[in-house]
Amino acid sequence: MKNVYFVQVDVSATFNHQSAYLPYTAGVLAAAAWESEIVKENFAFKDFIFLREDVAGVAARLDNPCIVAFSCYSWNTEYNKALANEIKKLFPSCINIFGGHNVPDDFTMLEENGCIDFLCHGEGEDTVRILFEAIATGGSFDEVPNISYRKSETEYKRTETVCQKTLDYPSPYLGGWFDRIVEEHPDIVFNTILETSRGCPNQCAYCDWGLLKSRVRLFPLERIVAEVQWMADHKIAFVWGADANFGMFDRDLEIADALVEVKKKTGYPERMRMNYAKNNFENVFAIVKKFKECDFDRIGATLSFQSMSPVVLKNIGRTNKDLDFYKNLLAKYNKENMKAYSELILGMPGETYESFIKGICTLFEIGLHFVYDVYACVLLPNSRMGQKEYVEKHGLKTVKLELERPHYQGDAFMIPEYNQIVIETNTMSREMWVRSFTFAFITKIFHAAGLLRAFDIYLHLEMNVPYEDFYDGIMDYFDANPDLLASKLFFETRNNVNRRSLGQPSEKYFFEPCGDVVWDDNEIYYINVLTHLDEFYDNVTPFIKSFGIKDDVFDDLMTYQKAVLRKPCEEQCEIDLKYDVHGFLTDAYVNDFHELKAKEHHLVLRDSDTMPDWPAFGKIVIWYGRLGRASYKDDIRAEE
């Protein structure tokens, strides 16, 4: 019997405990391969390598491996190459197989890495099984679909592309493939993947689903329900939904019910996150409402605009519904106190600085005030955007940027991992890319996290100040007043953005009360403001007053803005106001706009889940809460 290992390492956060993802992809491939009698008779499965350990130590403990199969994505490809190289040194005849999203559909990896013997392209269940059978029987590799291999030192072969038609493959969960991992590592909190369907009907240029050209297929419902029960039985902490469009099908409501049922009965899985359907908004609303009942989904419904620019959407092959639709939808979510968030991608063809900052502020205008993310556009090797013709047409320029991992304690990447990010196009220079990302940072801290949200909503609704003028202006204000604490914190972040645009690693930020946990730019700025609250608001007061807010209104807005922020160990505070600031903002969040009313009253602001210290606050409010709704006190009552 010839020994086989599968490798799928990740970097999970370790905030006060070690956590790790179960190697789902590797498990699916192993379970499918061992359905073959030829594989069973010739190969012995030895182990999954899923922790990011020292490569020399990992290679040394292998037991005479015949095959080592690696699952590659951007967070582990360099590690996989290093481990494959160590394995070749110790076991020259071992066959190293690379597959996954980060394996390009050409010979590049073989040409650049002599330690790799085969590349698998696209979905892998059938390909890996057939390849294993060919290795066992001495069959022709030319007959194995979807692979590239080295026929000689200078000759390479790419075999026929064949798309998988079904998902009739065994479950690694139900087949017991992960039971030993969980049993042997009681000190690890495990996360995992739930895949209920595969494929995507959309053809977005930045995504690598499109080039697979495979229709959407469904896993059996009975299997999914049983897998959910397995996750509960094995106390899985967090579940990431692998579907591209959860909620697309009516049966997804049944899957949501199954998740909620086991969560209520067992407390597990603790949290989950889905990539929701782009067009079936009724199903998504119903699912998010179900999840809200048991505090299951920490982020909520996805409104993935990617860009608000019609030019960009045309270039990337997407369409969005009209803004009134989203405005009404967000009002519906907010009235039900249900979470929703959005995503934008910076660096896509056709975007300009003006269109990008207008896009962010349009989110505020339609009612998305709390959680949104801006991602750098990553040039994925198997996406339409990653192809040479597309790159040349749109003038895409990239830098190789080292991956960052916030909320990790210690050395997250012993071996650095990288993405190719777009930092320049025909319509946006690198300098404007830096300013755009800095603008995104400013709005995430001041608006979404809420440090200045009361002011900018008032200015927008009562004084017709465009959101983009407020935030573009405050960046200029910081430049003109460099000695302020708020300015110095801003400069640190902008310098980090500039470093990234040059392919240089970012500075790592720590906050002493939380130990050696790494925080990202937005989070460390927020933490520094909370610890210097009065100084920060003194710094920005001249800028805000320059818009002409009446003194008594300004005073009320400032009093409310300081009081409403959650802080460690602060359960409650009380303030006296002349205007109904809280009512004005609460109505604005559900797109019910009216003038700020004069109303003398006493306001009691309470935090219903007070964090006892900075580590708890950092984990629950800043990390888990994403500095959205979680950054404000949640039990606010007015007394006449």
C-alpha positions as CSV (number, residue, x, y, z in Angstrom):
1,M,0.0,0.0,0.0
2,K,1.3,3.4,-1.0
3,N,0.9,6.3,1.5
4,V,-1.1,9.4,0.6
5,Y,-1.3,12.8,2.4
6,F,-3.6,15.8,1.7
7,V,-2.5,19.3,2.6
8,Q,-4.9,22.2,3.2
9,V,-3.5,24.8,5.6
10,D,-5.1,28.0,6.6
11,V,-4.3,30.8,9.0
12,S,-7.1,31.1,11.6
13,A,-7.3,33.9,14.2
14,T,-6.0,33.0,17.7
15,F,-7.6,35.7,19.9
16,N,-7.2,34.1,23.3
17,H,-7.5,30.6,21.8
18,Q,-6.3,28.6,18.8
19,S,-8.8,28.0,16.1
20,A,-8.6,26.3,12.8
21,Y,-10.7,25.4,9.8
22,L,-11.2,21.7,9.1
23,P,-9.7,20.9,5.6
24,Y,-13.0,20.7,3.8
25,T,-11.7,20.7,0.2
26,A,-9.0,18.1,1.0
27,G,-11.7,16.0,2.7
28,V,-14.0,16.2,-0.3
29,L,-11.3,15.0,-2.6
30,A,-10.1,12.2,-0.3
31,A,-13.7,11.0,0.2
32,A,-14.3,11.0,-3.5
33,A,-11.0,9.3,-4.4
34,W,-11.5,6.4,-1.9
35,E,-14.9,5.5,-3.5
36,S,-12.7,3.9,-6.2
37,E,-11.8,0.2,-5.6
38,I,-8.5,0.8,-7.5
39,V,-7.6,3.6,-5.0
40,K,-8.6,1.5,-2.0
41,E,-6.5,-1.5,-3.1
42,N,-3.4,0.5,-3.9
43,F,-3.3,3.5,-1.5
44,A,-3.4,4.1,2.2
45,F,-4.7,7.4,3.4
46,K,-2.4,8.6,6.1
47,D,-3.3,12.1,7.3
48,F,-4.5,15.6,6.6
49,I,-2.0,18.4,7.1
50,F,-4.1,21.4,8.1
51,L,-2.1,23.4,10.6
52,R,0.5,25.9,9.5
53,E,3.5,24.3,11.0
54,D,7.2,24.4,10.2
55,V,7.6,22.8,6.8
56,A,10.8,20.9,7.7
57,G,9.1,19.3,10.7
58,V,6.0,18.4,8.7
59,A,8.1,16.8,5.9
60,A,10.2,14.9,8.3
61,R,7.3,13.2,10.0
62,L,5.7,11.9,6.8
63,D,5.8,8.1,6.5
64,N,7.3,7.3,3.1
65,P,4.8,9.3,1.1
66,C,3.9,8.2,-2.5
67,I,1.5,11.1,-3.1
68,V,1.0,14.4,-1.4
69,A,-2.0,16.5,-2.7
70,F,-2.1,20.2,-2.0
71,S,-5.2,22.5,-2.1
72,C,-4.1,26.0,-3.1
73,Y,-5.5,29.4,-2.5
74,S,-3.9,32.8,-1.9
75,W,-3.4,32.2,1.8
76,N,-1.4,29.0,1.5
77,T,0.2,28.7,-2.0
78,E,3.7,29.8,-0.9
79,Y,3.5,27.5,2.1
80,N,2.5,24.6,-0.2
81,K,5.5,25.3,-2.5
82,A,7.9,25.3,0.5
83,L,6.5,22.1,1.9
84,A,6.5,20.4,-1.5
85,N,10.1,21.4,-1.9
86,E,11.1,19.9,1.5
87,I,9.2,16.7,0.6
88,K,11.1,16.3,-2.6
89,K,14.4,16.7,-0.8
90,L,13.5,13.9,1.6
91,F,11.4,11.7,-0.7
92,P,12.5,12.4,-4.4
93,S,10.1,9.8,-5.8
94,C,7.0,11.3,-4.0
95,I,4.4,12.7,-6.4
96,N,3.3,16.3,-5.5
97,I,-0.1,17.3,-6.9
98,F,-1.3,20.9,-6.8
99,G,-4.9,22.0,-7.4
100,G,-7.3,24.7,-6.3
101,H,-8.3,28.3,-7.2
102,N,-4.7,29.6,-7.1
103,V,-3.5,27.1,-9.8
104,P,-3.5,28.9,-13.1
105,D,-4.8,27.2,-16.3
106,D,-1.3,26.9,-17.8
107,F,2.1,25.4,-17.2
108,T,3.5,28.3,-15.2
109,M,3.6,26.5,-11.8
110,L,5.3,23.5,-13.4
111,E,7.9,25.6,-15.1
112,E,8.7,27.6,-12.0
113,N,8.6,24.8,-9.4
114,G,10.4,21.6,-10.1
115,C,9.0,20.1,-6.9
116,I,5.5,20.0,-8.4
117,D,4.6,17.0,-10.6
118,F,1.0,17.5,-11.6
119,L,-1.5,20.4,-11.7
120,C,-5.2,19.9,-11.4
121,H,-7.4,22.5,-13.0
122,G,-11.0,23.3,-12.0
123,E,-13.1,21.1,-9.8
124,G,-11.2,18.1,-8.5
125,E,-13.3,15.2,-7.4
126,D,-13.3,13.3,-10.7
127,T,-9.9,14.5,-11.7
128,V,-8.1,13.4,-8.5
129,R,-9.7,10.0,-8.5
130,I,-8.8,9.3,-12.1
131,L,-5.3,10.6,-11.6
132,F,-4.8,8.4,-8.6
133,E,-6.1,5.4,-10.6
134,A,-3.6,6.2,-13.4
135,I,-0.7,6.4,-10.9
136,A,-1.8,3.1,-9.4
137,T,-2.2,1.2,-12.7
138,G,0.5,2.8,-14.8
139,G,-2.1,4.2,-17.1
140,S,-1.7,7.1,-19.5
141,F,-1.8,10.5,-18.0
142,D,-3.0,11.9,-21.3
143,E,-6.3,10.2,-20.5
144,V,-6.8,12.0,-17.2
145,P,-8.9,15.2,-17.8
146,N,-8.1,18.6,-16.4
147,I,-4.4,18.2,-15.6
148,S,-1.1,19.5,-16.6
149,Y,2.1,17.5,-16.2
150,R,5.8,17.4,-17.2
151,K,6.4,14.9,-20.0
152,S,10.1,15.7,-20.1
153,E,12.4,18.5,-18.8
154,T,11.2,20.8,-21.5
155,E,7.8,19.4,-22.6
156,Y,4.5,19.9,-20.8
157,K,1.1,18.5,-21.5
158,R,-2.4,20.0,-20.7
159,T,-5.1,17.4,-21.1
160,E,-8.7,17.8,-22.2
161,T,-11.0,20.1,-20.1
162,V,-14.0,18.2,-18.9
163,C,-16.6,19.8,-16.6
164,Q,-18.1,17.8,-13.7
165,K,-21.8,17.3,-14.3
166,T,-23.1,16.3,-10.8
167,L,-22.3,16.6,-7.1
168,D,-22.9,12.9,-6.4
169,Y,-19.9,12.6,-4.1
170,P,-19.6,11.4,-0.5
171,S,-19.5,13.9,2.4
172,P,-16.2,14.0,4.3
173,Y,-18.2,14.9,7.4
174,L,-20.6,12.0,7.3
175,G,-17.9,9.7,6.1
176,G,-15.9,10.2,9.3
177,W,-12.9,11.8,7.5
178,F,-12.6,14.6,10.1
179,D,-13.5,12.7,13.3
180,R,-10.0,11.9,14.2
181,I,-8.8,15.5,13.7
182,V,-11.4,16.8,16.2
183,E,-10.8,14.0,18.7
184,E,-7.0,14.5,18.6
185,H,-7.1,18.3,19.0
186,P,-9.4,19.1,22.0
187,D,-7.5,22.4,22.5
188,I,-8.5,23.7,19.1
189,V,-11.8,25.5,18.4
190,F,-12.8,24.3,14.9
191,N,-14.5,26.2,12.1
192,T,-15.6,24.7,8.9
193,I,-17.3,25.0,5.5
194,L,-20.9,24.3,4.5
195,E,-21.4,23.8,0.7
196,T,-25.0,23.3,-0.4
197,S,-24.5,24.1,-4.0
198,R,-21.7,24.8,-6.5
199,G,-21.5,27.1,-9.4
200,C,-22.7,30.6,-10.2
201,P,-24.9,31.9,-13.0
202,N,-23.1,35.3,-13.0
203,Q,-20.0,36.0,-15.1
204,C,-18.3,38.8,-13.1
205,A,-14.9,39.5,-14.6
206,Y,-13.1,39.7,-11.2
207,C,-14.3,36.3,-10.0
208,D,-12.9,32.9,-11.1
209,W,-16.3,31.1,-11.1
210,G,-17.1,32.4,-14.5
211,L,-14.3,30.7,-16.5
212,L,-15.4,27.3,-15.0
213,K,-18.5,27.6,-17.2
214,S,-20.3,25.1,-15.0
215,R,-24.0,25.3,-14.2
216,V,-25.3,25.6,-10.7
217,R,-25.7,22.1,-9.1
218,L,-27.2,21.1,-5.8
219,F,-26.0,18.8,-3.1
220,P,-28.8,16.5,-1.8
221,L,-30.8,18.2,0.9
222,E,-30.7,15.1,3.2
223,R,-26.9,15.2,3.1
224,I,-26.8,18.9,4.0
225,V,-29.2,18.5,7.0
226,A,-27.1,15.6,8.3
227,E,-23.9,17.7,7.9
228,V,-25.4,20.5,9.9
229,Q,-26.2,18.0,12.6
230,W,-22.6,16.7,12.5
231,M,-21.3,20.3,13.0
232,A,-23.5,20.7,16.0
233,D,-22.5,17.4,17.5
234,H,-18.8,18.2,17.1
235,K,-19.2,21.7,18.5
236,I,-18.1,23.6,15.4
237,A,-17.7,27.3,16.3
238,F,-18.0,29.1,13.0
239,V,-19.4,28.0,9.6
240,W,-18.5,29.7,6.4
241,G,-21.0,29.2,3.6
242,A,-19.3,28.2,0.4
243,D,-22.3,28.9,-1.9
244,A,-22.0,31.8,-4.3
245,N,-25.7,32.6,-4.0
246,F,-27.3,31.2,-0.8
247,G,-31.0,32.0,-0.9
248,M,-31.3,31.5,-4.7
249,F,-33.4,28.4,-4.2
250,D,-36.5,27.9,-2.1
251,R,-35.0,24.9,-0.4
252,D,-32.4,27.2,1.1
253,L,-35.1,28.3,3.5
254,E,-35.2,24.7,4.8
255,I,-31.5,24.6,5.2
256,A,-31.7,27.8,7.2
257,D,-34.4,26.2,9.4
258,A,-32.1,23.2,10.0
259,L,-29.2,25.5,11.0
260,V,-31.4,27.5,13.4
261,E,-32.9,24.3,14.9
262,V,-29.6,22.8,15.8
263,K,-28.3,26.1,17.0
264,K,-31.2,26.5,19.4
265,K,-30.9,22.9,20.6
266,T,-27.2,22.6,21.1
267,G,-25.7,26.1,20.9
268,Y,-23.7,25.1,17.8
269,P,-22.6,26.1,15.4
270,E,-22.1,29.4,17.3
271,R,-21.9,31.7,14.3
272,M,-22.0,31.5,10.5
273,R,-21.7,33.6,7.4
274,M,-23.3,33.1,4.0
275,N,-22.7,34.7,0.6
276,Y,-26.3,35.6,-0.2
277,A,-28.1,35.5,-3.6
278,K,-27.8,38.7,-5.6
279,N,-31.4,38.6,-7.0
280,N,-33.7,36.6,-4.7
281,F,-34.2,39.3,-2.1
282,E,-37.4,37.8,-0.6
283,N,-35.6,34.5,0.3
284,V,-32.6,36.3,1.6
285,F,-34.7,38.6,3.8
286,A,-36.5,35.5,5.2
287,I,-33.3,33.7,5.9
288,V,-31.6,36.7,7.6
289,K,-34.7,37.1,9.8
290,K,-34.5,33.4,10.8
291,F,-30.8,33.8,11.7
292,K,-31.5,37.0,13.7
293,E,-33.7,35.0,16.1
294,C,-30.7,33.1,17.4
295,D,-28.0,35.7,16.8
296,F,-26.5,33.4,14.2
297,D,-25.2,35.6,11.4
298,R,-23.0,38.4,12.8
299,I,-23.0,40.5,9.6
300,G,-26.4,39.9,7.9
301,A,-27.7,40.2,4.4
302,T,-25.2,40.9,1.6
303,L,-25.8,43.8,-0.8
304,S,-22.8,43.2,-3.0
305,F,-22.7,46.2,-5.3
306,Q,-18.9,46.0,-6.0
307,S,-19.2,49.4,-7.7
308,M,-21.9,52.0,-8.1
309,S,-20.5,53.2,-11.4
310,P,-22.4,52.1,-14.6
311,V,-19.1,52.2,-16.5
312,V,-17.4,49.8,-14.1
313,L,-20.4,47.5,-14.0
314,K,-20.4,47.2,-17.8
315,N,-16.7,46.5,-17.8
316,I,-17.0,43.7,-15.2
317,G,-20.2,42.2,-16.5
318,R,-22.6,43.0,-13.6
319,T,-25.9,44.8,-13.2
320,N,-27.4,46.2,-10.1
321,K,-31.0,47.1,-9.4
322,D,-32.1,50.8,-9.2
323,L,-31.2,52.7,-6.0
324,D,-34.9,53.1,-5.0
325,F,-35.2,49.3,-4.7
326,Y,-32.2,49.1,-2.4
327,K,-33.4,52.1,-0.4
328,N,-36.7,50.5,0.3
329,L,-35.0,47.1,1.0
330,L,-32.6,48.7,3.5
331,A,-35.5,50.5,5.2
332,K,-37.2,47.2,5.6
333,Y,-34.1,45.6,7.1
334,N,-33.5,48.5,9.5
335,K,-37.1,48.6,10.7
336,E,-36.8,45.0,11.6
337,N,-33.5,45.7,13.3
338,M,-31.9,43.2,10.9
339,K,-28.3,43.5,9.8
340,A,-27.2,44.2,6.2
341,Y,-23.8,45.0,4.8
342,S,-22.3,45.8,1.5
343,E,-19.0,45.4,-0.4
344,L,-17.2,47.6,-2.9
345,I,-14.0,46.7,-4.8
346,L,-11.4,49.3,-5.5
347,G,-9.3,49.1,-8.6
348,M,-11.7,47.9,-11.2
349,P,-11.6,49.2,-14.7
350,G,-13.6,52.4,-15.4
351,E,-13.5,53.6,-11.8
352,T,-12.3,57.1,-11.0
353,Y,-11.7,58.8,-7.6
354,E,-14.9,60.8,-8.0
355,S,-17.1,57.8,-8.9
356,F,-15.6,55.7,-6.1
357,I,-16.1,58.2,-3.3
358,K,-19.6,59.0,-4.7
359,G,-20.3,55.3,-4.6
360,I,-19.4,55.0,-0.9
361,C,-21.6,57.9,0.0
362,T,-24.5,56.6,-2.1
363,L,-24.5,53.7,0.3
364,F,-25.2,56.2,3.1
365,E,-27.9,57.9,1.0
366,I,-29.9,54.7,0.5
367,G,-29.6,53.8,4.2
368,L,-26.6,51.5,4.6
369,H,-24.9,53.3,7.5
370,F,-23.3,50.5,9.6
371,V,-21.2,47.9,8.0
372,Y,-19.5,47.8,4.6
373,D,-16.1,46.7,3.3
374,V,-13.9,48.0,0.6
375,Y,-11.5,45.4,-0.8
376,A,-8.6,45.8,-3.1
377,C,-9.2,44.3,-6.5
378,V,-7.2,41.0,-6.5
379,L,-6.2,39.7,-9.9
380,L,-7.2,36.0,-9.6
381,P,-5.3,33.8,-12.1
382,N,-8.4,32.0,-13.3
383,S,-10.7,35.1,-13.6
384,R,-11.6,36.8,-16.9
385,M,-10.0,40.0,-15.4
386,G,-6.8,38.0,-14.9
387,Q,-6.4,37.2,-18.6
388,K,-3.7,39.0,-20.7
389,E,-6.2,40.6,-23.1
390,Y,-8.3,42.1,-20.4
391,V,-5.3,43.4,-18.5
392,E,-3.9,45.2,-21.6
393,K,-7.3,46.6,-22.6
394,H,-8.0,48.3,-19.3
395,G,-4.4,49.2,-18.4
396,L,-4.4,47.2,-15.2
397,K,-1.2,47.5,-13.2
398,T,-0.6,45.4,-10.1
399,V,1.7,44.9,-7.2
400,K,2.5,41.7,-5.4
401,L,1.3,42.4,-1.9
402,E,1.9,40.3,1.2
403,L,-1.2,39.1,2.9
404,E,-2.1,40.6,6.2
405,R,-3.9,38.8,9.0
406,P,-5.5,40.9,11.8
407,H,-6.6,39.4,15.1
408,Y,-3.7,36.9,15.1
409,Q,-1.4,36.5,18.0
410,G,2.2,35.8,17.1
411,D,3.6,35.2,13.6
412,A,0.6,34.6,11.3
413,F,2.7,33.8,8.2
414,M,6.0,32.1,8.9
415,I,6.2,31.9,5.1
416,P,4.7,35.0,3.5
417,E,1.7,34.7,1.2
418,Y,0.8,37.2,-1.6
419,N,-1.9,38.6,-3.8
420,Q,-1.6,40.5,-7.0
421,I,-3.7,43.6,-6.3
422,V,-4.7,46.2,-8.9
423,I,-3.4,49.7,-8.0
424,E,-3.7,51.5,-11.3
425,T,-6.0,51.4,-14.4
426,N,-6.6,53.5,-17.5
427,T,-9.0,55.7,-15.4
428,M,-7.3,55.7,-11.9
429,S,-3.7,56.5,-11.1
430,R,-1.8,54.9,-8.2
431,E,-2.0,58.3,-6.4
432,M,-5.8,58.4,-6.7
433,W,-5.9,54.7,-5.7
434,V,-4.2,55.7,-2.4
435,R,-6.5,58.6,-1.8
436,S,-9.6,56.4,-2.6
437,F,-8.5,53.8,-0.2
438,T,-7.8,56.4,2.4
439,F,-11.3,57.9,1.9
440,A,-12.7,54.5,2.4
441,F,-10.8,54.2,5.7
442,I,-12.0,57.5,6.9
443,T,-15.7,56.8,6.2
444,K,-15.5,53.3,7.8
445,I,-14.2,54.9,11.0
446,F,-16.2,58.1,11.1
447,H,-19.5,56.9,9.6
448,A,-19.9,53.2,9.8
449,A,-18.1,52.9,13.2
450,G,-20.0,56.0,14.2
451,L,-17.4,58.4,15.5
452,L,-18.9,61.3,13.5
453,R,-22.1,59.8,12.1
454,A,-24.4,62.1,14.0
455,F,-22.8,65.1,12.5
456,D,-22.5,64.0,8.9
457,I,-26.1,62.7,8.8
458,Y,-27.4,66.0,10.3
459,L,-25.3,68.1,7.8
460,H,-26.5,65.9,4.9
461,L,-30.2,66.0,5.7
462,E,-30.6,69.4,7.3
463,M,-28.0,71.4,5.4
464,N,-27.6,69.5,2.1
465,V,-23.9,68.9,2.6
466,P,-22.9,65.9,0.4
467,Y,-21.3,63.1,2.4
468,E,-18.3,63.1,0.0
469,D,-17.7,66.8,0.6
470,F,-17.6,66.2,4.4
471,Y,-15.2,63.3,4.3
472,D,-13.0,64.6,1.4
473,G,-12.8,67.9,3.3
474,I,-11.8,66.3,6.6
475,M,-8.8,64.7,4.9
476,D,-7.7,68.1,3.7
477,Y,-8.3,69.5,7.2
478,F,-6.0,66.9,8.7
479,D,-3.3,67.8,6.1
480,A,-3.6,71.5,7.1
481,N,-3.4,70.7,10.8
482,P,-0.7,68.1,11.1
483,D,0.0,68.5,14.8
484,L,-3.4,67.2,15.9
485,L,-3.7,63.7,17.4
486,A,-6.5,62.9,14.9
487,S,-4.2,64.0,12.1
488,K,-1.3,62.0,13.2
489,L,-3.4,58.8,13.4
490,F,-4.7,59.6,9.9
491,F,-1.2,60.0,8.5
492,E,-0.2,56.6,9.9
493,T,-3.0,55.0,8.1
494,R,-2.5,56.9,4.8
495,N,1.2,56.0,4.9
496,N,0.2,52.3,5.3
497,V,-2.1,52.6,2.3
498,N,0.7,54.1,0.3
499,R,3.0,51.3,1.4
500,R,0.6,48.7,0.1
501,S,0.3,50.5,-3.2
502,L,4.0,50.0,-3.6
503,G,3.9,46.4,-2.7
504,Q,5.5,47.0,0.7
505,P,4.2,45.3,3.9
506,S,2.1,47.3,6.3
507,E,3.1,48.3,9.8
508,K,1.7,45.9,12.5
509,Y,-0.5,47.6,15.1
510,F,-0.8,46.4,18.7
511,F,-2.8,47.7,21.7
512,E,-1.1,46.8,25.0
513,P,-4.2,45.9,27.0
514,C,-5.1,43.3,24.4
515,G,-1.6,41.7,24.4
516,D,0.1,40.8,21.1
517,V,-3.0,40.8,19.0
518,V,-2.6,42.4,15.6
519,W,-5.3,45.1,14.7
520,D,-5.9,46.5,11.3
521,D,-5.7,50.3,10.5
522,N,-9.4,51.0,11.1
523,E,-9.5,49.2,14.3
524,I,-6.4,50.7,15.9
525,Y,-7.5,54.2,14.9
526,Y,-10.8,53.6,16.6
527,I,-9.1,52.2,19.7
528,N,-6.9,55.2,19.9
529,V,-9.8,57.5,19.6
530,L,-11.7,55.8,22.4
531,T,-8.7,56.1,24.7
532,H,-8.4,59.8,23.8
533,L,-12.0,60.7,23.2
534,D,-12.2,64.3,24.4
535,E,-8.9,65.2,22.6
536,F,-10.2,63.7,19.3
537,Y,-13.5,65.6,19.4
538,D,-11.6,68.8,20.3
539,N,-9.4,68.2,17.2
540,V,-12.3,67.9,14.8
541,T,-14.6,70.6,16.3
542,P,-13.2,73.5,14.2
543,F,-13.8,71.5,11.0
544,I,-17.4,70.5,11.9
545,K,-18.2,74.0,13.0
546,S,-17.0,75.4,9.7
547,F,-20.2,74.2,8.1
548,G,-22.3,76.6,10.2
549,I,-24.2,74.4,12.5
550,K,-26.1,76.4,15.2
551,D,-24.2,76.4,18.5
552,D,-27.0,74.7,20.5
553,V,-27.6,72.0,17.9
554,F,-23.8,71.4,17.7
555,D,-23.6,71.1,21.5
556,D,-26.4,68.5,21.5
557,L,-24.9,66.5,18.6
558,M,-21.5,66.5,20.4
559,T,-23.0,65.5,23.7
560,Y,-24.9,62.6,22.1
561,Q,-22.0,61.5,19.9
562,K,-19.7,61.1,22.9
563,A,-22.3,59.4,25.1
564,V,-23.7,56.9,22.6
565,L,-20.3,55.2,21.9
566,R,-19.8,51.9,23.7
567,K,-16.8,51.7,26.0
568,P,-15.3,49.0,28.2
569,C,-16.9,48.8,31.7
570,E,-19.4,51.6,30.9
571,E,-22.9,50.1,31.3
572,Q,-24.9,53.4,31.3
573,C,-24.7,57.1,31.0
574,E,-27.2,59.9,31.1
575,I,-27.4,63.3,29.3
576,D,-29.7,66.3,28.9
577,L,-30.6,67.5,25.5
578,K,-32.5,70.3,23.9
579,Y,-33.2,68.5,20.6
580,D,-34.4,65.0,19.8
581,V,-31.1,63.9,18.3
582,H,-31.7,60.2,19.0
583,G,-35.2,60.2,17.3
584,F,-33.8,62.1,14.4
585,L,-31.0,59.6,13.8
586,T,-33.2,56.5,14.4
587,D,-35.7,57.7,11.8
588,A,-32.9,58.5,9.4
589,Y,-31.6,55.0,9.6
590,V,-34.9,53.7,8.2
591,N,-35.0,56.5,5.5
592,D,-37.7,58.4,7.3
593,F,-36.3,61.9,7.0
594,H,-37.6,64.9,9.0
595,E,-36.2,68.1,10.6
596,L,-34.4,67.9,13.9
597,K,-37.1,68.8,16.5
598,A,-36.6,71.0,19.6
599,K,-37.4,68.8,22.6
600,E,-35.9,69.2,26.0
601,H,-35.5,65.8,27.6
602,H,-33.2,63.5,29.6
603,L,-31.7,60.6,27.8
604,V,-30.5,57.4,29.4
605,L,-28.1,55.4,27.2
606,R,-27.4,51.8,28.3
607,D,-25.2,49.1,27.0
608,S,-27.1,45.8,27.4
609,D,-24.0,43.7,27.0
610,T,-21.2,45.6,28.8
611,M,-17.7,44.3,28.1
612,P,-15.7,43.9,31.3
613,D,-12.3,44.8,29.9
614,W,-10.4,45.7,26.7
615,P,-9.8,42.1,25.5
616,A,-13.5,41.3,25.6
617,F,-14.3,44.7,24.0
618,G,-11.8,44.1,21.3
619,K,-13.1,40.7,20.4
620,I,-16.8,41.2,20.7
621,V,-17.3,44.9,19.6
622,I,-14.4,45.6,17.4
623,W,-13.7,42.3,15.7
624,Y,-17.0,40.3,15.8
625,G,-19.1,43.5,15.7
626,R,-17.2,44.9,12.8
627,L,-17.6,48.4,14.4
628,G,-21.1,48.8,12.9
629,R,-24.2,48.7,15.0
630,A,-22.0,47.2,17.8
631,S,-20.1,50.4,18.4
632,Y,-23.2,52.2,19.8
633,K,-25.1,51.6,23.0
634,D,-28.3,49.7,22.2
635,D,-30.8,50.5,25.0
636,I,-31.6,54.2,24.7
637,R,-34.7,55.8,26.4
638,A,-35.9,59.3,26.7
639,E,-37.4,60.9,29.8
640,E,-39.3,64.1,29.6
